[in-house]
Amino acid sequence: MTIYQRFTELYQQLNQESITQLGCVYADKISFVDPVNQLNGLSQLQRYFADLLENTLECRFKIIRWQIEEQQAFVTWVMEFRHPNIAKGQTIRVNGCSELTTENDKIIHQRDYYDMGEMLYEHLPLLGRIIRWLKSRLQL
């Protein structure tokens, strides 16, 4: 199984048990960057995922497309998650992509790109109304 197949399998049904599988996908020296954090090392990544998934009801990724060239890859995805404190526990869909660098069949660098508004801010009661209003005003 390739690193990209292992990555896909891990993210298709992400949960607390998946955290034990991170070492099969990520190198010990992983550098992980997303709109919220910048992490270095597998232990930091494991703590980050444990915290993220602690109260999450469901989290899975639908992989849309891979673009792979040697040790570099880009993957586009749709994340679907449910959290009891966001959008009344309803499913939220977030479009994003990840830039990956591999070495020795493991990921050593990952940078995720996604819209925090789409993921979180738009689903908060007061802030969500303001953001949706602003977006409607900006549309031509």
MDAnalysis code that builds the backbone (N, CA, C; Angstrom):
import MDAnalysis as mda
import numpy as np

u = mda.Universe.empty(420, n_residues=140, atom_resindex=np.repeat(np.arange(140), 3), trajectory=True)
u.add_TopologyAttr("name", ["N", "CA", "C"] * 140)
u.add_TopologyAttr("resid", np.arange(1, 141))
u.add_TopologyAttr("resname", ["MET", "THR", "ILE", "TYR", "GLN", "ARG", "PHE", "THR", "GLU", "LEU", "TYR", "GLN", "GLN", "LEU", "ASN", "GLN", "GLU", "SER", "ILE", "THR", "GLN", "LEU", "GLY", "CYS", "VAL", "TYR", "ALA", "ASP", "LYS", "ILE", "SER", "PHE", "VAL", "ASP", "PRO", "VAL", "ASN", "GLN", "LEU", "ASN", "GLY", "LEU", "SER", "GLN", "LEU", "GLN", "ARG", "TYR", "PHE", "ALA", "ASP", "LEU", "LEU", "GLU", "ASN", "THR", "LEU", "GLU", "CYS", "ARG", "PHE", "LYS", "ILE", "ILE", "ARG", "TRP", "GLN", "ILE", "GLU", "GLU", "GLN", "GLN", "ALA", "PHE", "VAL", "THR", "TRP", "VAL", "MET", "GLU", "PHE", "ARG", "HIS", "PRO", "ASN", "ILE", "ALA", "LYS", "GLY", "GLN", "THR", "ILE", "ARG", "VAL", "ASN", "GLY", "CYS", "SER", "GLU", "LEU", "THR", "THR", "GLU", "ASN", "ASP", "LYS", "ILE", "ILE", "HIS", "GLN", "ARG", "ASP", "TYR", "TYR", "ASP", "MET", "GLY", "GLU", "MET", "LEU", "TYR", "GLU", "HIS", "LEU", "PRO", "LEU", "LEU", "GLY", "ARG", "ILE", "ILE", "ARG", "TRP", "LEU", "LYS", "SER", "ARG", "LEU", "GLN", "LEU"])
u.atoms.positions = np.array([
    [0.847, -1.178, 0.000],
    [0.000, 0.000, 0.000],
    [0.898, 1.249, 0.000],
    [0.602, 2.199, -0.875],
    [1.417, 3.409, -0.966],
    [1.084, 4.380, 0.169],
    [1.936, 5.348, 0.363],
    [1.697, 6.374, 1.378],
    [0.377, 7.090, 1.097],
    [0.060, 7.321, -0.161],
    [-1.162, 8.037, -0.516],
    [-2.403, 7.196, -0.237],
    [-2.294, 5.898, -0.415],
    [-3.403, 5.007, -0.063],
    [-3.595, 4.970, 1.457],
    [-2.485, 4.937, 2.211],
    [-2.588, 4.934, 3.674],
    [-3.184, 6.253, 4.170],
    [-2.778, 7.368, 3.571],
    [-3.315, 8.685, 3.916],
    [-4.830, 8.703, 3.682],
    [-5.253, 8.243, 2.509],
    [-6.671, 8.214, 2.158],
    [-7.451, 7.365, 3.153],
    [-6.941, 6.194, 3.446],
    [-7.612, 5.289, 4.375],
    [-7.748, 5.913, 5.767],
    [-6.702, 6.549, 6.239],
    [-6.722, 7.193, 7.554],
    [-7.800, 8.264, 7.631],
    [-7.856, 9.107, 6.614],
    [-8.750, 10.260, 6.663],
    [-10.195, 9.950, 6.270],
    [-10.445, 8.799, 5.685],
    [-11.821, 8.482, 5.309],
    [-12.733, 8.315, 6.509],
    [-12.203, 7.895, 7.624],
    [-13.008, 7.756, 8.842],
    [-12.130, 8.099, 10.036],
    [-11.948, 9.373, 10.250],
    [-11.060, 9.857, 11.302],
    [-11.774, 9.814, 12.655],
    [-11.126, 9.214, 13.655],
    [-11.688, 9.169, 15.007],
    [-10.549, 8.987, 16.005],
    [-10.890, 8.886, 17.272],
    [-9.872, 8.755, 18.322],
    [-8.959, 7.544, 18.088],
    [-9.505, 6.465, 17.581],
    [-8.706, 5.264, 17.323],
    [-7.693, 5.491, 16.200],
    [-8.010, 6.409, 15.285],
    [-7.120, 6.704, 14.157],
    [-5.790, 7.289, 14.623],
    [-5.797, 7.919, 15.783],
    [-4.596, 8.579, 16.278],
    [-3.442, 7.590, 16.408],
    [-3.748, 6.352, 16.741],
    [-2.698, 5.338, 16.863],
    [-2.092, 4.992, 15.505],
    [-2.802, 5.313, 14.405],
    [-2.327, 5.013, 13.058],
    [-1.524, 6.156, 12.426],
    [-1.432, 7.297, 13.099],
    [-0.724, 8.440, 12.513],
    [0.730, 8.112, 12.192],
    [1.379, 7.295, 13.005],
    [2.767, 6.913, 12.777],
    [2.969, 6.068, 11.529],
    [1.904, 5.467, 11.010],
    [1.990, 4.706, 9.763],
    [1.978, 5.620, 8.543],
    [1.552, 6.858, 8.733],
    [1.425, 7.814, 7.640],
    [2.462, 8.924, 7.746],
    [2.715, 9.393, 8.969],
    [3.574, 10.553, 9.190],
    [4.920, 10.156, 9.792],
    [5.966, 10.835, 9.353],
    [7.311, 10.637, 9.898],
    [7.387, 11.250, 11.293],
    [8.334, 10.775, 12.082],
    [8.523, 11.329, 13.425],
    [8.792, 12.832, 13.380],
    [9.434, 13.303, 12.303],
    [9.799, 14.718, 12.193],
    [8.787, 15.527, 11.367],
    [7.532, 15.097, 11.360],
    [6.502, 15.758, 10.567],
    [6.397, 17.252, 10.901],
    [6.268, 18.048, 9.857],
    [5.950, 19.470, 9.984],
    [4.538, 19.622, 9.430],
    [3.617, 20.073, 10.278],
    [2.205, 20.132, 9.918],
    [1.707, 21.556, 10.131],
    [1.141, 22.150, 9.059],
    [0.670, 23.533, 9.126],
    [-0.763, 23.567, 8.594],
    [-1.638, 24.239, 9.338],
    [-2.989, 24.500, 8.850],
    [-3.369, 25.913, 9.282],
    [-4.562, 26.394, 8.941],
    [-4.908, 27.770, 9.308],
    [-4.936, 28.053, 10.810],
    [-4.892, 27.019, 11.623],
    [-4.978, 27.182, 13.069],
    [-3.625, 27.017, 13.764],
    [-2.812, 26.098, 13.312],
    [-1.588, 25.716, 14.025],
    [-0.413, 25.457, 13.102],
    [0.758, 25.463, 13.722],
    [1.975, 24.971, 13.095],
    [2.605, 24.019, 14.100],
    [2.717, 22.746, 13.709],
    [3.189, 21.708, 14.620],
    [4.445, 21.063, 14.072],
    [5.291, 20.604, 14.998],
    [6.509, 19.896, 14.611],
    [6.633, 18.639, 15.446],
    [6.709, 17.513, 14.759],
    [6.895, 16.235, 15.434],
    [5.602, 15.452, 15.560],
    [5.746, 14.149, 15.504],
    [4.609, 13.240, 15.550],
    [3.840, 13.362, 16.867],
    [4.526, 13.541, 17.981],
    [3.815, 13.626, 19.265],
    [2.931, 14.874, 19.331],
    [3.393, 16.003, 18.786],
    [2.543, 17.203, 18.740],
    [1.334, 16.968, 17.854],
    [1.535, 16.299, 16.722],
    [0.434, 16.014, 15.804],
    [-0.591, 15.090, 16.468],
    [-0.125, 14.089, 17.189],
    [-1.032, 13.171, 17.878],
    [-1.864, 13.912, 18.936],
    [-1.247, 14.812, 19.697],
    [-1.981, 15.601, 20.695],
    [-3.016, 16.502, 20.019],
    [-2.611, 17.111, 18.913],
    [-3.504, 17.997, 18.165],
    [-4.750, 17.242, 17.698],
    [-4.544, 16.078, 17.093],
    [-5.674, 15.284, 16.631],
    [-6.522, 14.783, 17.793],
    [-5.899, 14.399, 18.885],
    [-6.650, 13.947, 20.061],
    [-7.550, 15.066, 20.571],
    [-7.026, 16.283, 20.649],
    [-7.826, 17.425, 21.105],
    [-8.954, 17.739, 20.122],
    [-8.635, 17.731, 18.820],
    [-9.648, 18.030, 17.802],
    [-10.799, 17.026, 17.821],
    [-10.460, 15.780, 17.998],
    [-11.457, 14.725, 17.881],
    [-12.162, 14.388, 19.189],
    [-11.710, 14.991, 20.287],
    [-12.238, 14.631, 21.600],
    [-13.768, 14.726, 21.673],
    [-14.340, 15.815, 21.208],
    [-15.793, 15.993, 21.277],
    [-16.481, 15.916, 19.918],
    [-15.721, 15.605, 18.884],
    [-16.293, 15.524, 17.543],
    [-17.151, 14.271, 17.426],
    [-18.356, 14.452, 16.904],
    [-19.269, 13.321, 16.741],
    [-18.902, 12.467, 15.542],
    [-18.373, 13.131, 14.500],
    [-18.020, 12.421, 13.271],
    [-17.068, 13.300, 12.464],
    [-16.098, 12.682, 11.809],
    [-15.178, 13.414, 10.939],
    [-14.660, 12.457, 9.873],
    [-14.881, 12.844, 8.620],
    [-14.368, 12.027, 7.518],
    [-14.058, 12.940, 6.339],
    [-13.191, 12.460, 5.503],
    [-12.764, 13.206, 4.327],
    [-13.112, 12.418, 3.079],
    [-13.642, 13.113, 2.101],
    [-13.850, 12.516, 0.784],
    [-12.729, 13.057, -0.096],
    [-11.875, 12.182, -0.540],
    [-10.757, 12.579, -1.400],
    [-11.294, 12.799, -2.808],
    [-11.035, 13.979, -3.351],
    [-11.539, 14.336, -4.675],
    [-10.514, 14.016, -5.758],
    [-9.264, 14.465, -5.542],
    [-8.256, 14.255, -6.593],
    [-6.842, 14.326, -6.006],
    [-5.999, 13.477, -6.530],
    [-4.569, 13.485, -6.216],
    [-3.797, 14.048, -7.405],
    [-2.771, 14.824, -7.126],
    [-1.777, 15.225, -8.118],
    [-0.424, 14.907, -7.492],
    [0.272, 13.944, -8.084],
    [1.501, 13.428, -7.484],
    [2.643, 13.558, -8.472],
    [3.765, 14.070, -7.968],
    [4.980, 14.145, -8.768],
    [6.166, 13.908, -7.842],
    [6.780, 12.745, -7.985],
    [7.911, 12.323, -7.156],
    [7.530, 12.381, -5.670],
    [8.221, 13.190, -4.863],
    [7.934, 13.240, -3.425],
    [6.970, 14.363, -3.037],
    [6.342, 14.989, -4.018],
    [5.389, 16.075, -3.767],
    [4.003, 15.636, -4.222],
    [2.990, 16.030, -3.469],
    [1.619, 15.719, -3.863],
    [0.675, 16.802, -3.365],
    [-0.373, 16.997, -4.113],
    [-1.488, 17.834, -3.700],
    [-2.734, 16.962, -3.735],
    [-3.539, 17.080, -2.701],
    [-4.780, 16.328, -2.652],
    [-5.909, 17.304, -2.321],
    [-6.966, 17.269, -3.128],
    [-8.139, 18.069, -2.823],
    [-9.155, 17.162, -2.146],
    [-9.909, 17.748, -1.211],
    [-10.807, 16.958, -0.389],
    [-12.003, 17.782, 0.080],
    [-13.005, 17.067, 0.564],
    [-14.133, 17.665, 1.267],
    [-14.193, 16.993, 2.635],
    [-14.085, 17.812, 3.673],
    [-14.194, 17.287, 5.031],
    [-15.646, 17.435, 5.480],
    [-16.181, 16.387, 6.056],
    [-17.504, 16.422, 6.661],
    [-17.325, 16.097, 8.135],
    [-17.837, 16.993, 8.988],
    [-17.730, 16.724, 10.413],
    [-18.961, 17.228, 11.149],
    [-19.148, 16.653, 12.315],
    [-20.225, 17.080, 13.203],
    [-19.650, 17.278, 14.592],
    [-20.002, 18.396, 15.194],
    [-19.564, 18.718, 16.551],
    [-20.786, 19.223, 17.305],
    [-20.997, 18.772, 18.530],
    [-22.224, 19.151, 19.239],
    [-22.364, 20.661, 19.487],
    [-21.274, 21.395, 19.516],
    [-21.331, 22.828, 19.812],
    [-21.279, 23.718, 18.574],
    [-21.278, 23.129, 17.393],
    [-21.213, 23.907, 16.158],
    [-22.389, 23.499, 15.280],
    [-23.176, 24.472, 14.833],
    [-24.321, 24.238, 13.930],
    [-25.283, 23.199, 14.498],
    [-25.440, 23.209, 15.811],
    [-26.377, 22.295, 16.493],
    [-26.102, 20.830, 16.168],
    [-24.850, 20.516, 15.924],
    [-24.460, 19.127, 15.653],
    [-24.729, 18.650, 14.244],
    [-25.173, 19.554, 13.371],
    [-25.422, 19.162, 11.982],
    [-24.108, 19.003, 11.227],
    [-24.145, 18.261, 10.132],
    [-22.949, 18.024, 9.324],
    [-22.507, 19.318, 8.642],
    [-21.235, 19.615, 8.776],
    [-20.616, 20.772, 8.123],
    [-19.649, 20.233, 7.076],
    [-19.698, 20.814, 5.893],
    [-18.807, 20.411, 4.804],
    [-17.832, 21.538, 4.522],
    [-16.561, 21.175, 4.430],
    [-15.500, 22.154, 4.194],
    [-14.638, 21.655, 3.040],
    [-14.470, 22.493, 2.027],
    [-13.590, 22.168, 0.903],
    [-12.169, 22.584, 1.251],
    [-11.211, 21.764, 0.860],
    [-9.826, 22.109, 1.138],
    [-8.862, 21.303, 0.295],
    [-7.594, 21.580, 0.530],
    [-6.548, 20.799, -0.126],
    [-5.335, 20.732, 0.800],
    [-4.513, 19.751, 0.549],
    [-3.293, 19.547, 1.325],
    [-2.119, 19.421, 0.379],
    [-1.036, 20.068, 0.758],
    [0.243, 19.936, 0.058],
    [1.084, 18.994, 0.901],
    [1.584, 17.943, 0.291],
    [2.319, 16.908, 1.020],
    [3.717, 16.722, 0.438],
    [4.674, 16.486, 1.320],
    [6.025, 16.095, 0.929],
    [6.334, 14.787, 1.637],
    [6.855, 13.826, 0.883],
    [7.158, 12.525, 1.470],
    [8.656, 12.249, 1.443],
    [9.036, 11.376, 2.342],
    [10.413, 10.893, 2.411],
    [10.359, 9.518, 3.054],
    [11.017, 8.535, 2.447],
    [11.015, 7.163, 2.970],
    [9.601, 6.639, 3.203],
    [8.701, 6.919, 2.258],
    [7.330, 6.422, 2.265],
    [6.488, 6.916, 3.449],
    [6.840, 8.103, 3.976],
    [6.029, 8.746, 5.012],
    [5.967, 10.238, 4.727],
    [4.958, 10.880, 5.246],
    [4.791, 12.319, 5.049],
    [5.667, 13.060, 6.052],
    [6.508, 13.960, 5.526],
    [7.373, 14.771, 6.400],
    [6.901, 16.219, 6.484],
    [6.054, 16.623, 5.543],
    [5.497, 17.978, 5.580],
    [4.078, 17.952, 5.029],
    [3.184, 18.618, 5.740],
    [1.810, 18.760, 5.264],
    [1.348, 20.174, 5.557],
    [0.813, 20.818, 4.541],
    [0.191, 22.134, 4.714],
    [-1.228, 22.044, 4.185],
    [-2.184, 22.331, 5.064],
    [-3.594, 22.282, 4.704],
    [-4.102, 23.687, 4.413],
    [-4.924, 23.780, 3.382],
    [-5.555, 25.047, 3.004],
    [-7.065, 24.854, 3.035],
    [-7.750, 25.673, 3.831],
    [-9.210, 25.666, 3.870],
    [-9.682, 26.972, 4.489],
    [-10.952, 27.249, 4.308],
    [-11.567, 28.488, 4.767],
    [-12.100, 28.297, 6.191],
    [-11.522, 29.010, 7.152],
    [-11.982, 28.910, 8.543],
    [-13.415, 29.395, 8.696],
    [-13.843, 30.342, 7.860],
    [-15.232, 30.796, 7.901],
    [-16.174, 29.670, 7.550],
    [-15.852, 28.960, 6.482],
    [-16.666, 27.834, 6.036],
    [-16.693, 26.736, 7.097],
    [-15.584, 26.572, 7.788],
    [-15.475, 25.511, 8.780],
    [-16.135, 25.872, 10.108],
    [-15.935, 27.107, 10.561],
    [-16.342, 27.438, 11.923],
    [-17.130, 28.737, 12.025],
    [-16.546, 29.835, 11.610],
    [-17.116, 31.150, 11.887],
    [-18.542, 31.315, 11.386],
    [-18.842, 30.809, 10.195],
    [-20.181, 30.967, 9.628],
    [-21.242, 30.190, 10.400],
    [-20.823, 29.290, 11.270],
    [-21.760, 28.448, 11.996],
    [-21.970, 28.913, 13.437],
    [-21.328, 29.999, 13.817],
    [-21.532, 30.570, 15.145],
    [-22.678, 31.574, 15.059],
    [-23.579, 31.595, 16.040],
    [-24.807, 32.385, 15.915],
    [-24.612, 33.845, 15.470],
    [-24.004, 34.679, 16.237],
    [-23.885, 36.100, 15.879],
    [-22.860, 36.325, 14.774],
    [-21.691, 35.765, 14.933],
    [-20.627, 35.947, 13.948],
    [-21.021, 35.385, 12.585],
    [-21.732, 34.274, 12.570],
    [-22.170, 33.671, 11.321],
    [-23.076, 34.588, 10.521],
    [-24.011, 35.247, 11.205],
    [-24.911, 36.182, 10.515],
    [-24.129, 37.340, 9.913],
    [-23.163, 37.852, 10.661],
    [-22.352, 38.971, 10.170],
    [-21.538, 38.557, 8.951],
    [-20.901, 37.403, 9.005],
    [-20.078, 36.932, 7.887],
    [-20.937, 36.677, 6.657],
    [-22.090, 36.046, 6.830],
    [-22.968, 35.811, 5.685],
    [-23.449, 37.128, 5.083],
    [-23.752, 38.117, 5.919],
    [-24.163, 39.436, 5.434],
    [-23.030, 40.089, 4.643],
    [-21.805, 40.036, 5.202],
    [-20.653, 40.616, 4.510],
    [-20.426, 39.938, 3.159],
    [-20.524, 38.626, 3.132],
    [-20.325, 37.904, 1.867],
    [-21.380, 38.310, 0.843],
    [-22.606, 38.470, 1.275],
    [-23.661, 38.873, 0.317],
    [-23.424, 40.270, -0.209],
    [-22.848, 41.157, 0.588],
    [-22.551, 42.523, 0.163],
    [-21.372, 42.578, -0.805],
    [-20.469, 41.608, -0.692],
    [-19.290, 41.585, -1.549],
    [-19.545, 40.949, -2.913],
    [-20.612, 40.177, -3.027],
    [-20.907, 39.525, -4.294],
    [-21.387, 40.547, -5.316],
    [-20.867, 40.430, -6.510],
    [-21.238, 41.363, -7.577],
    [-22.437, 40.871, -8.345],
])
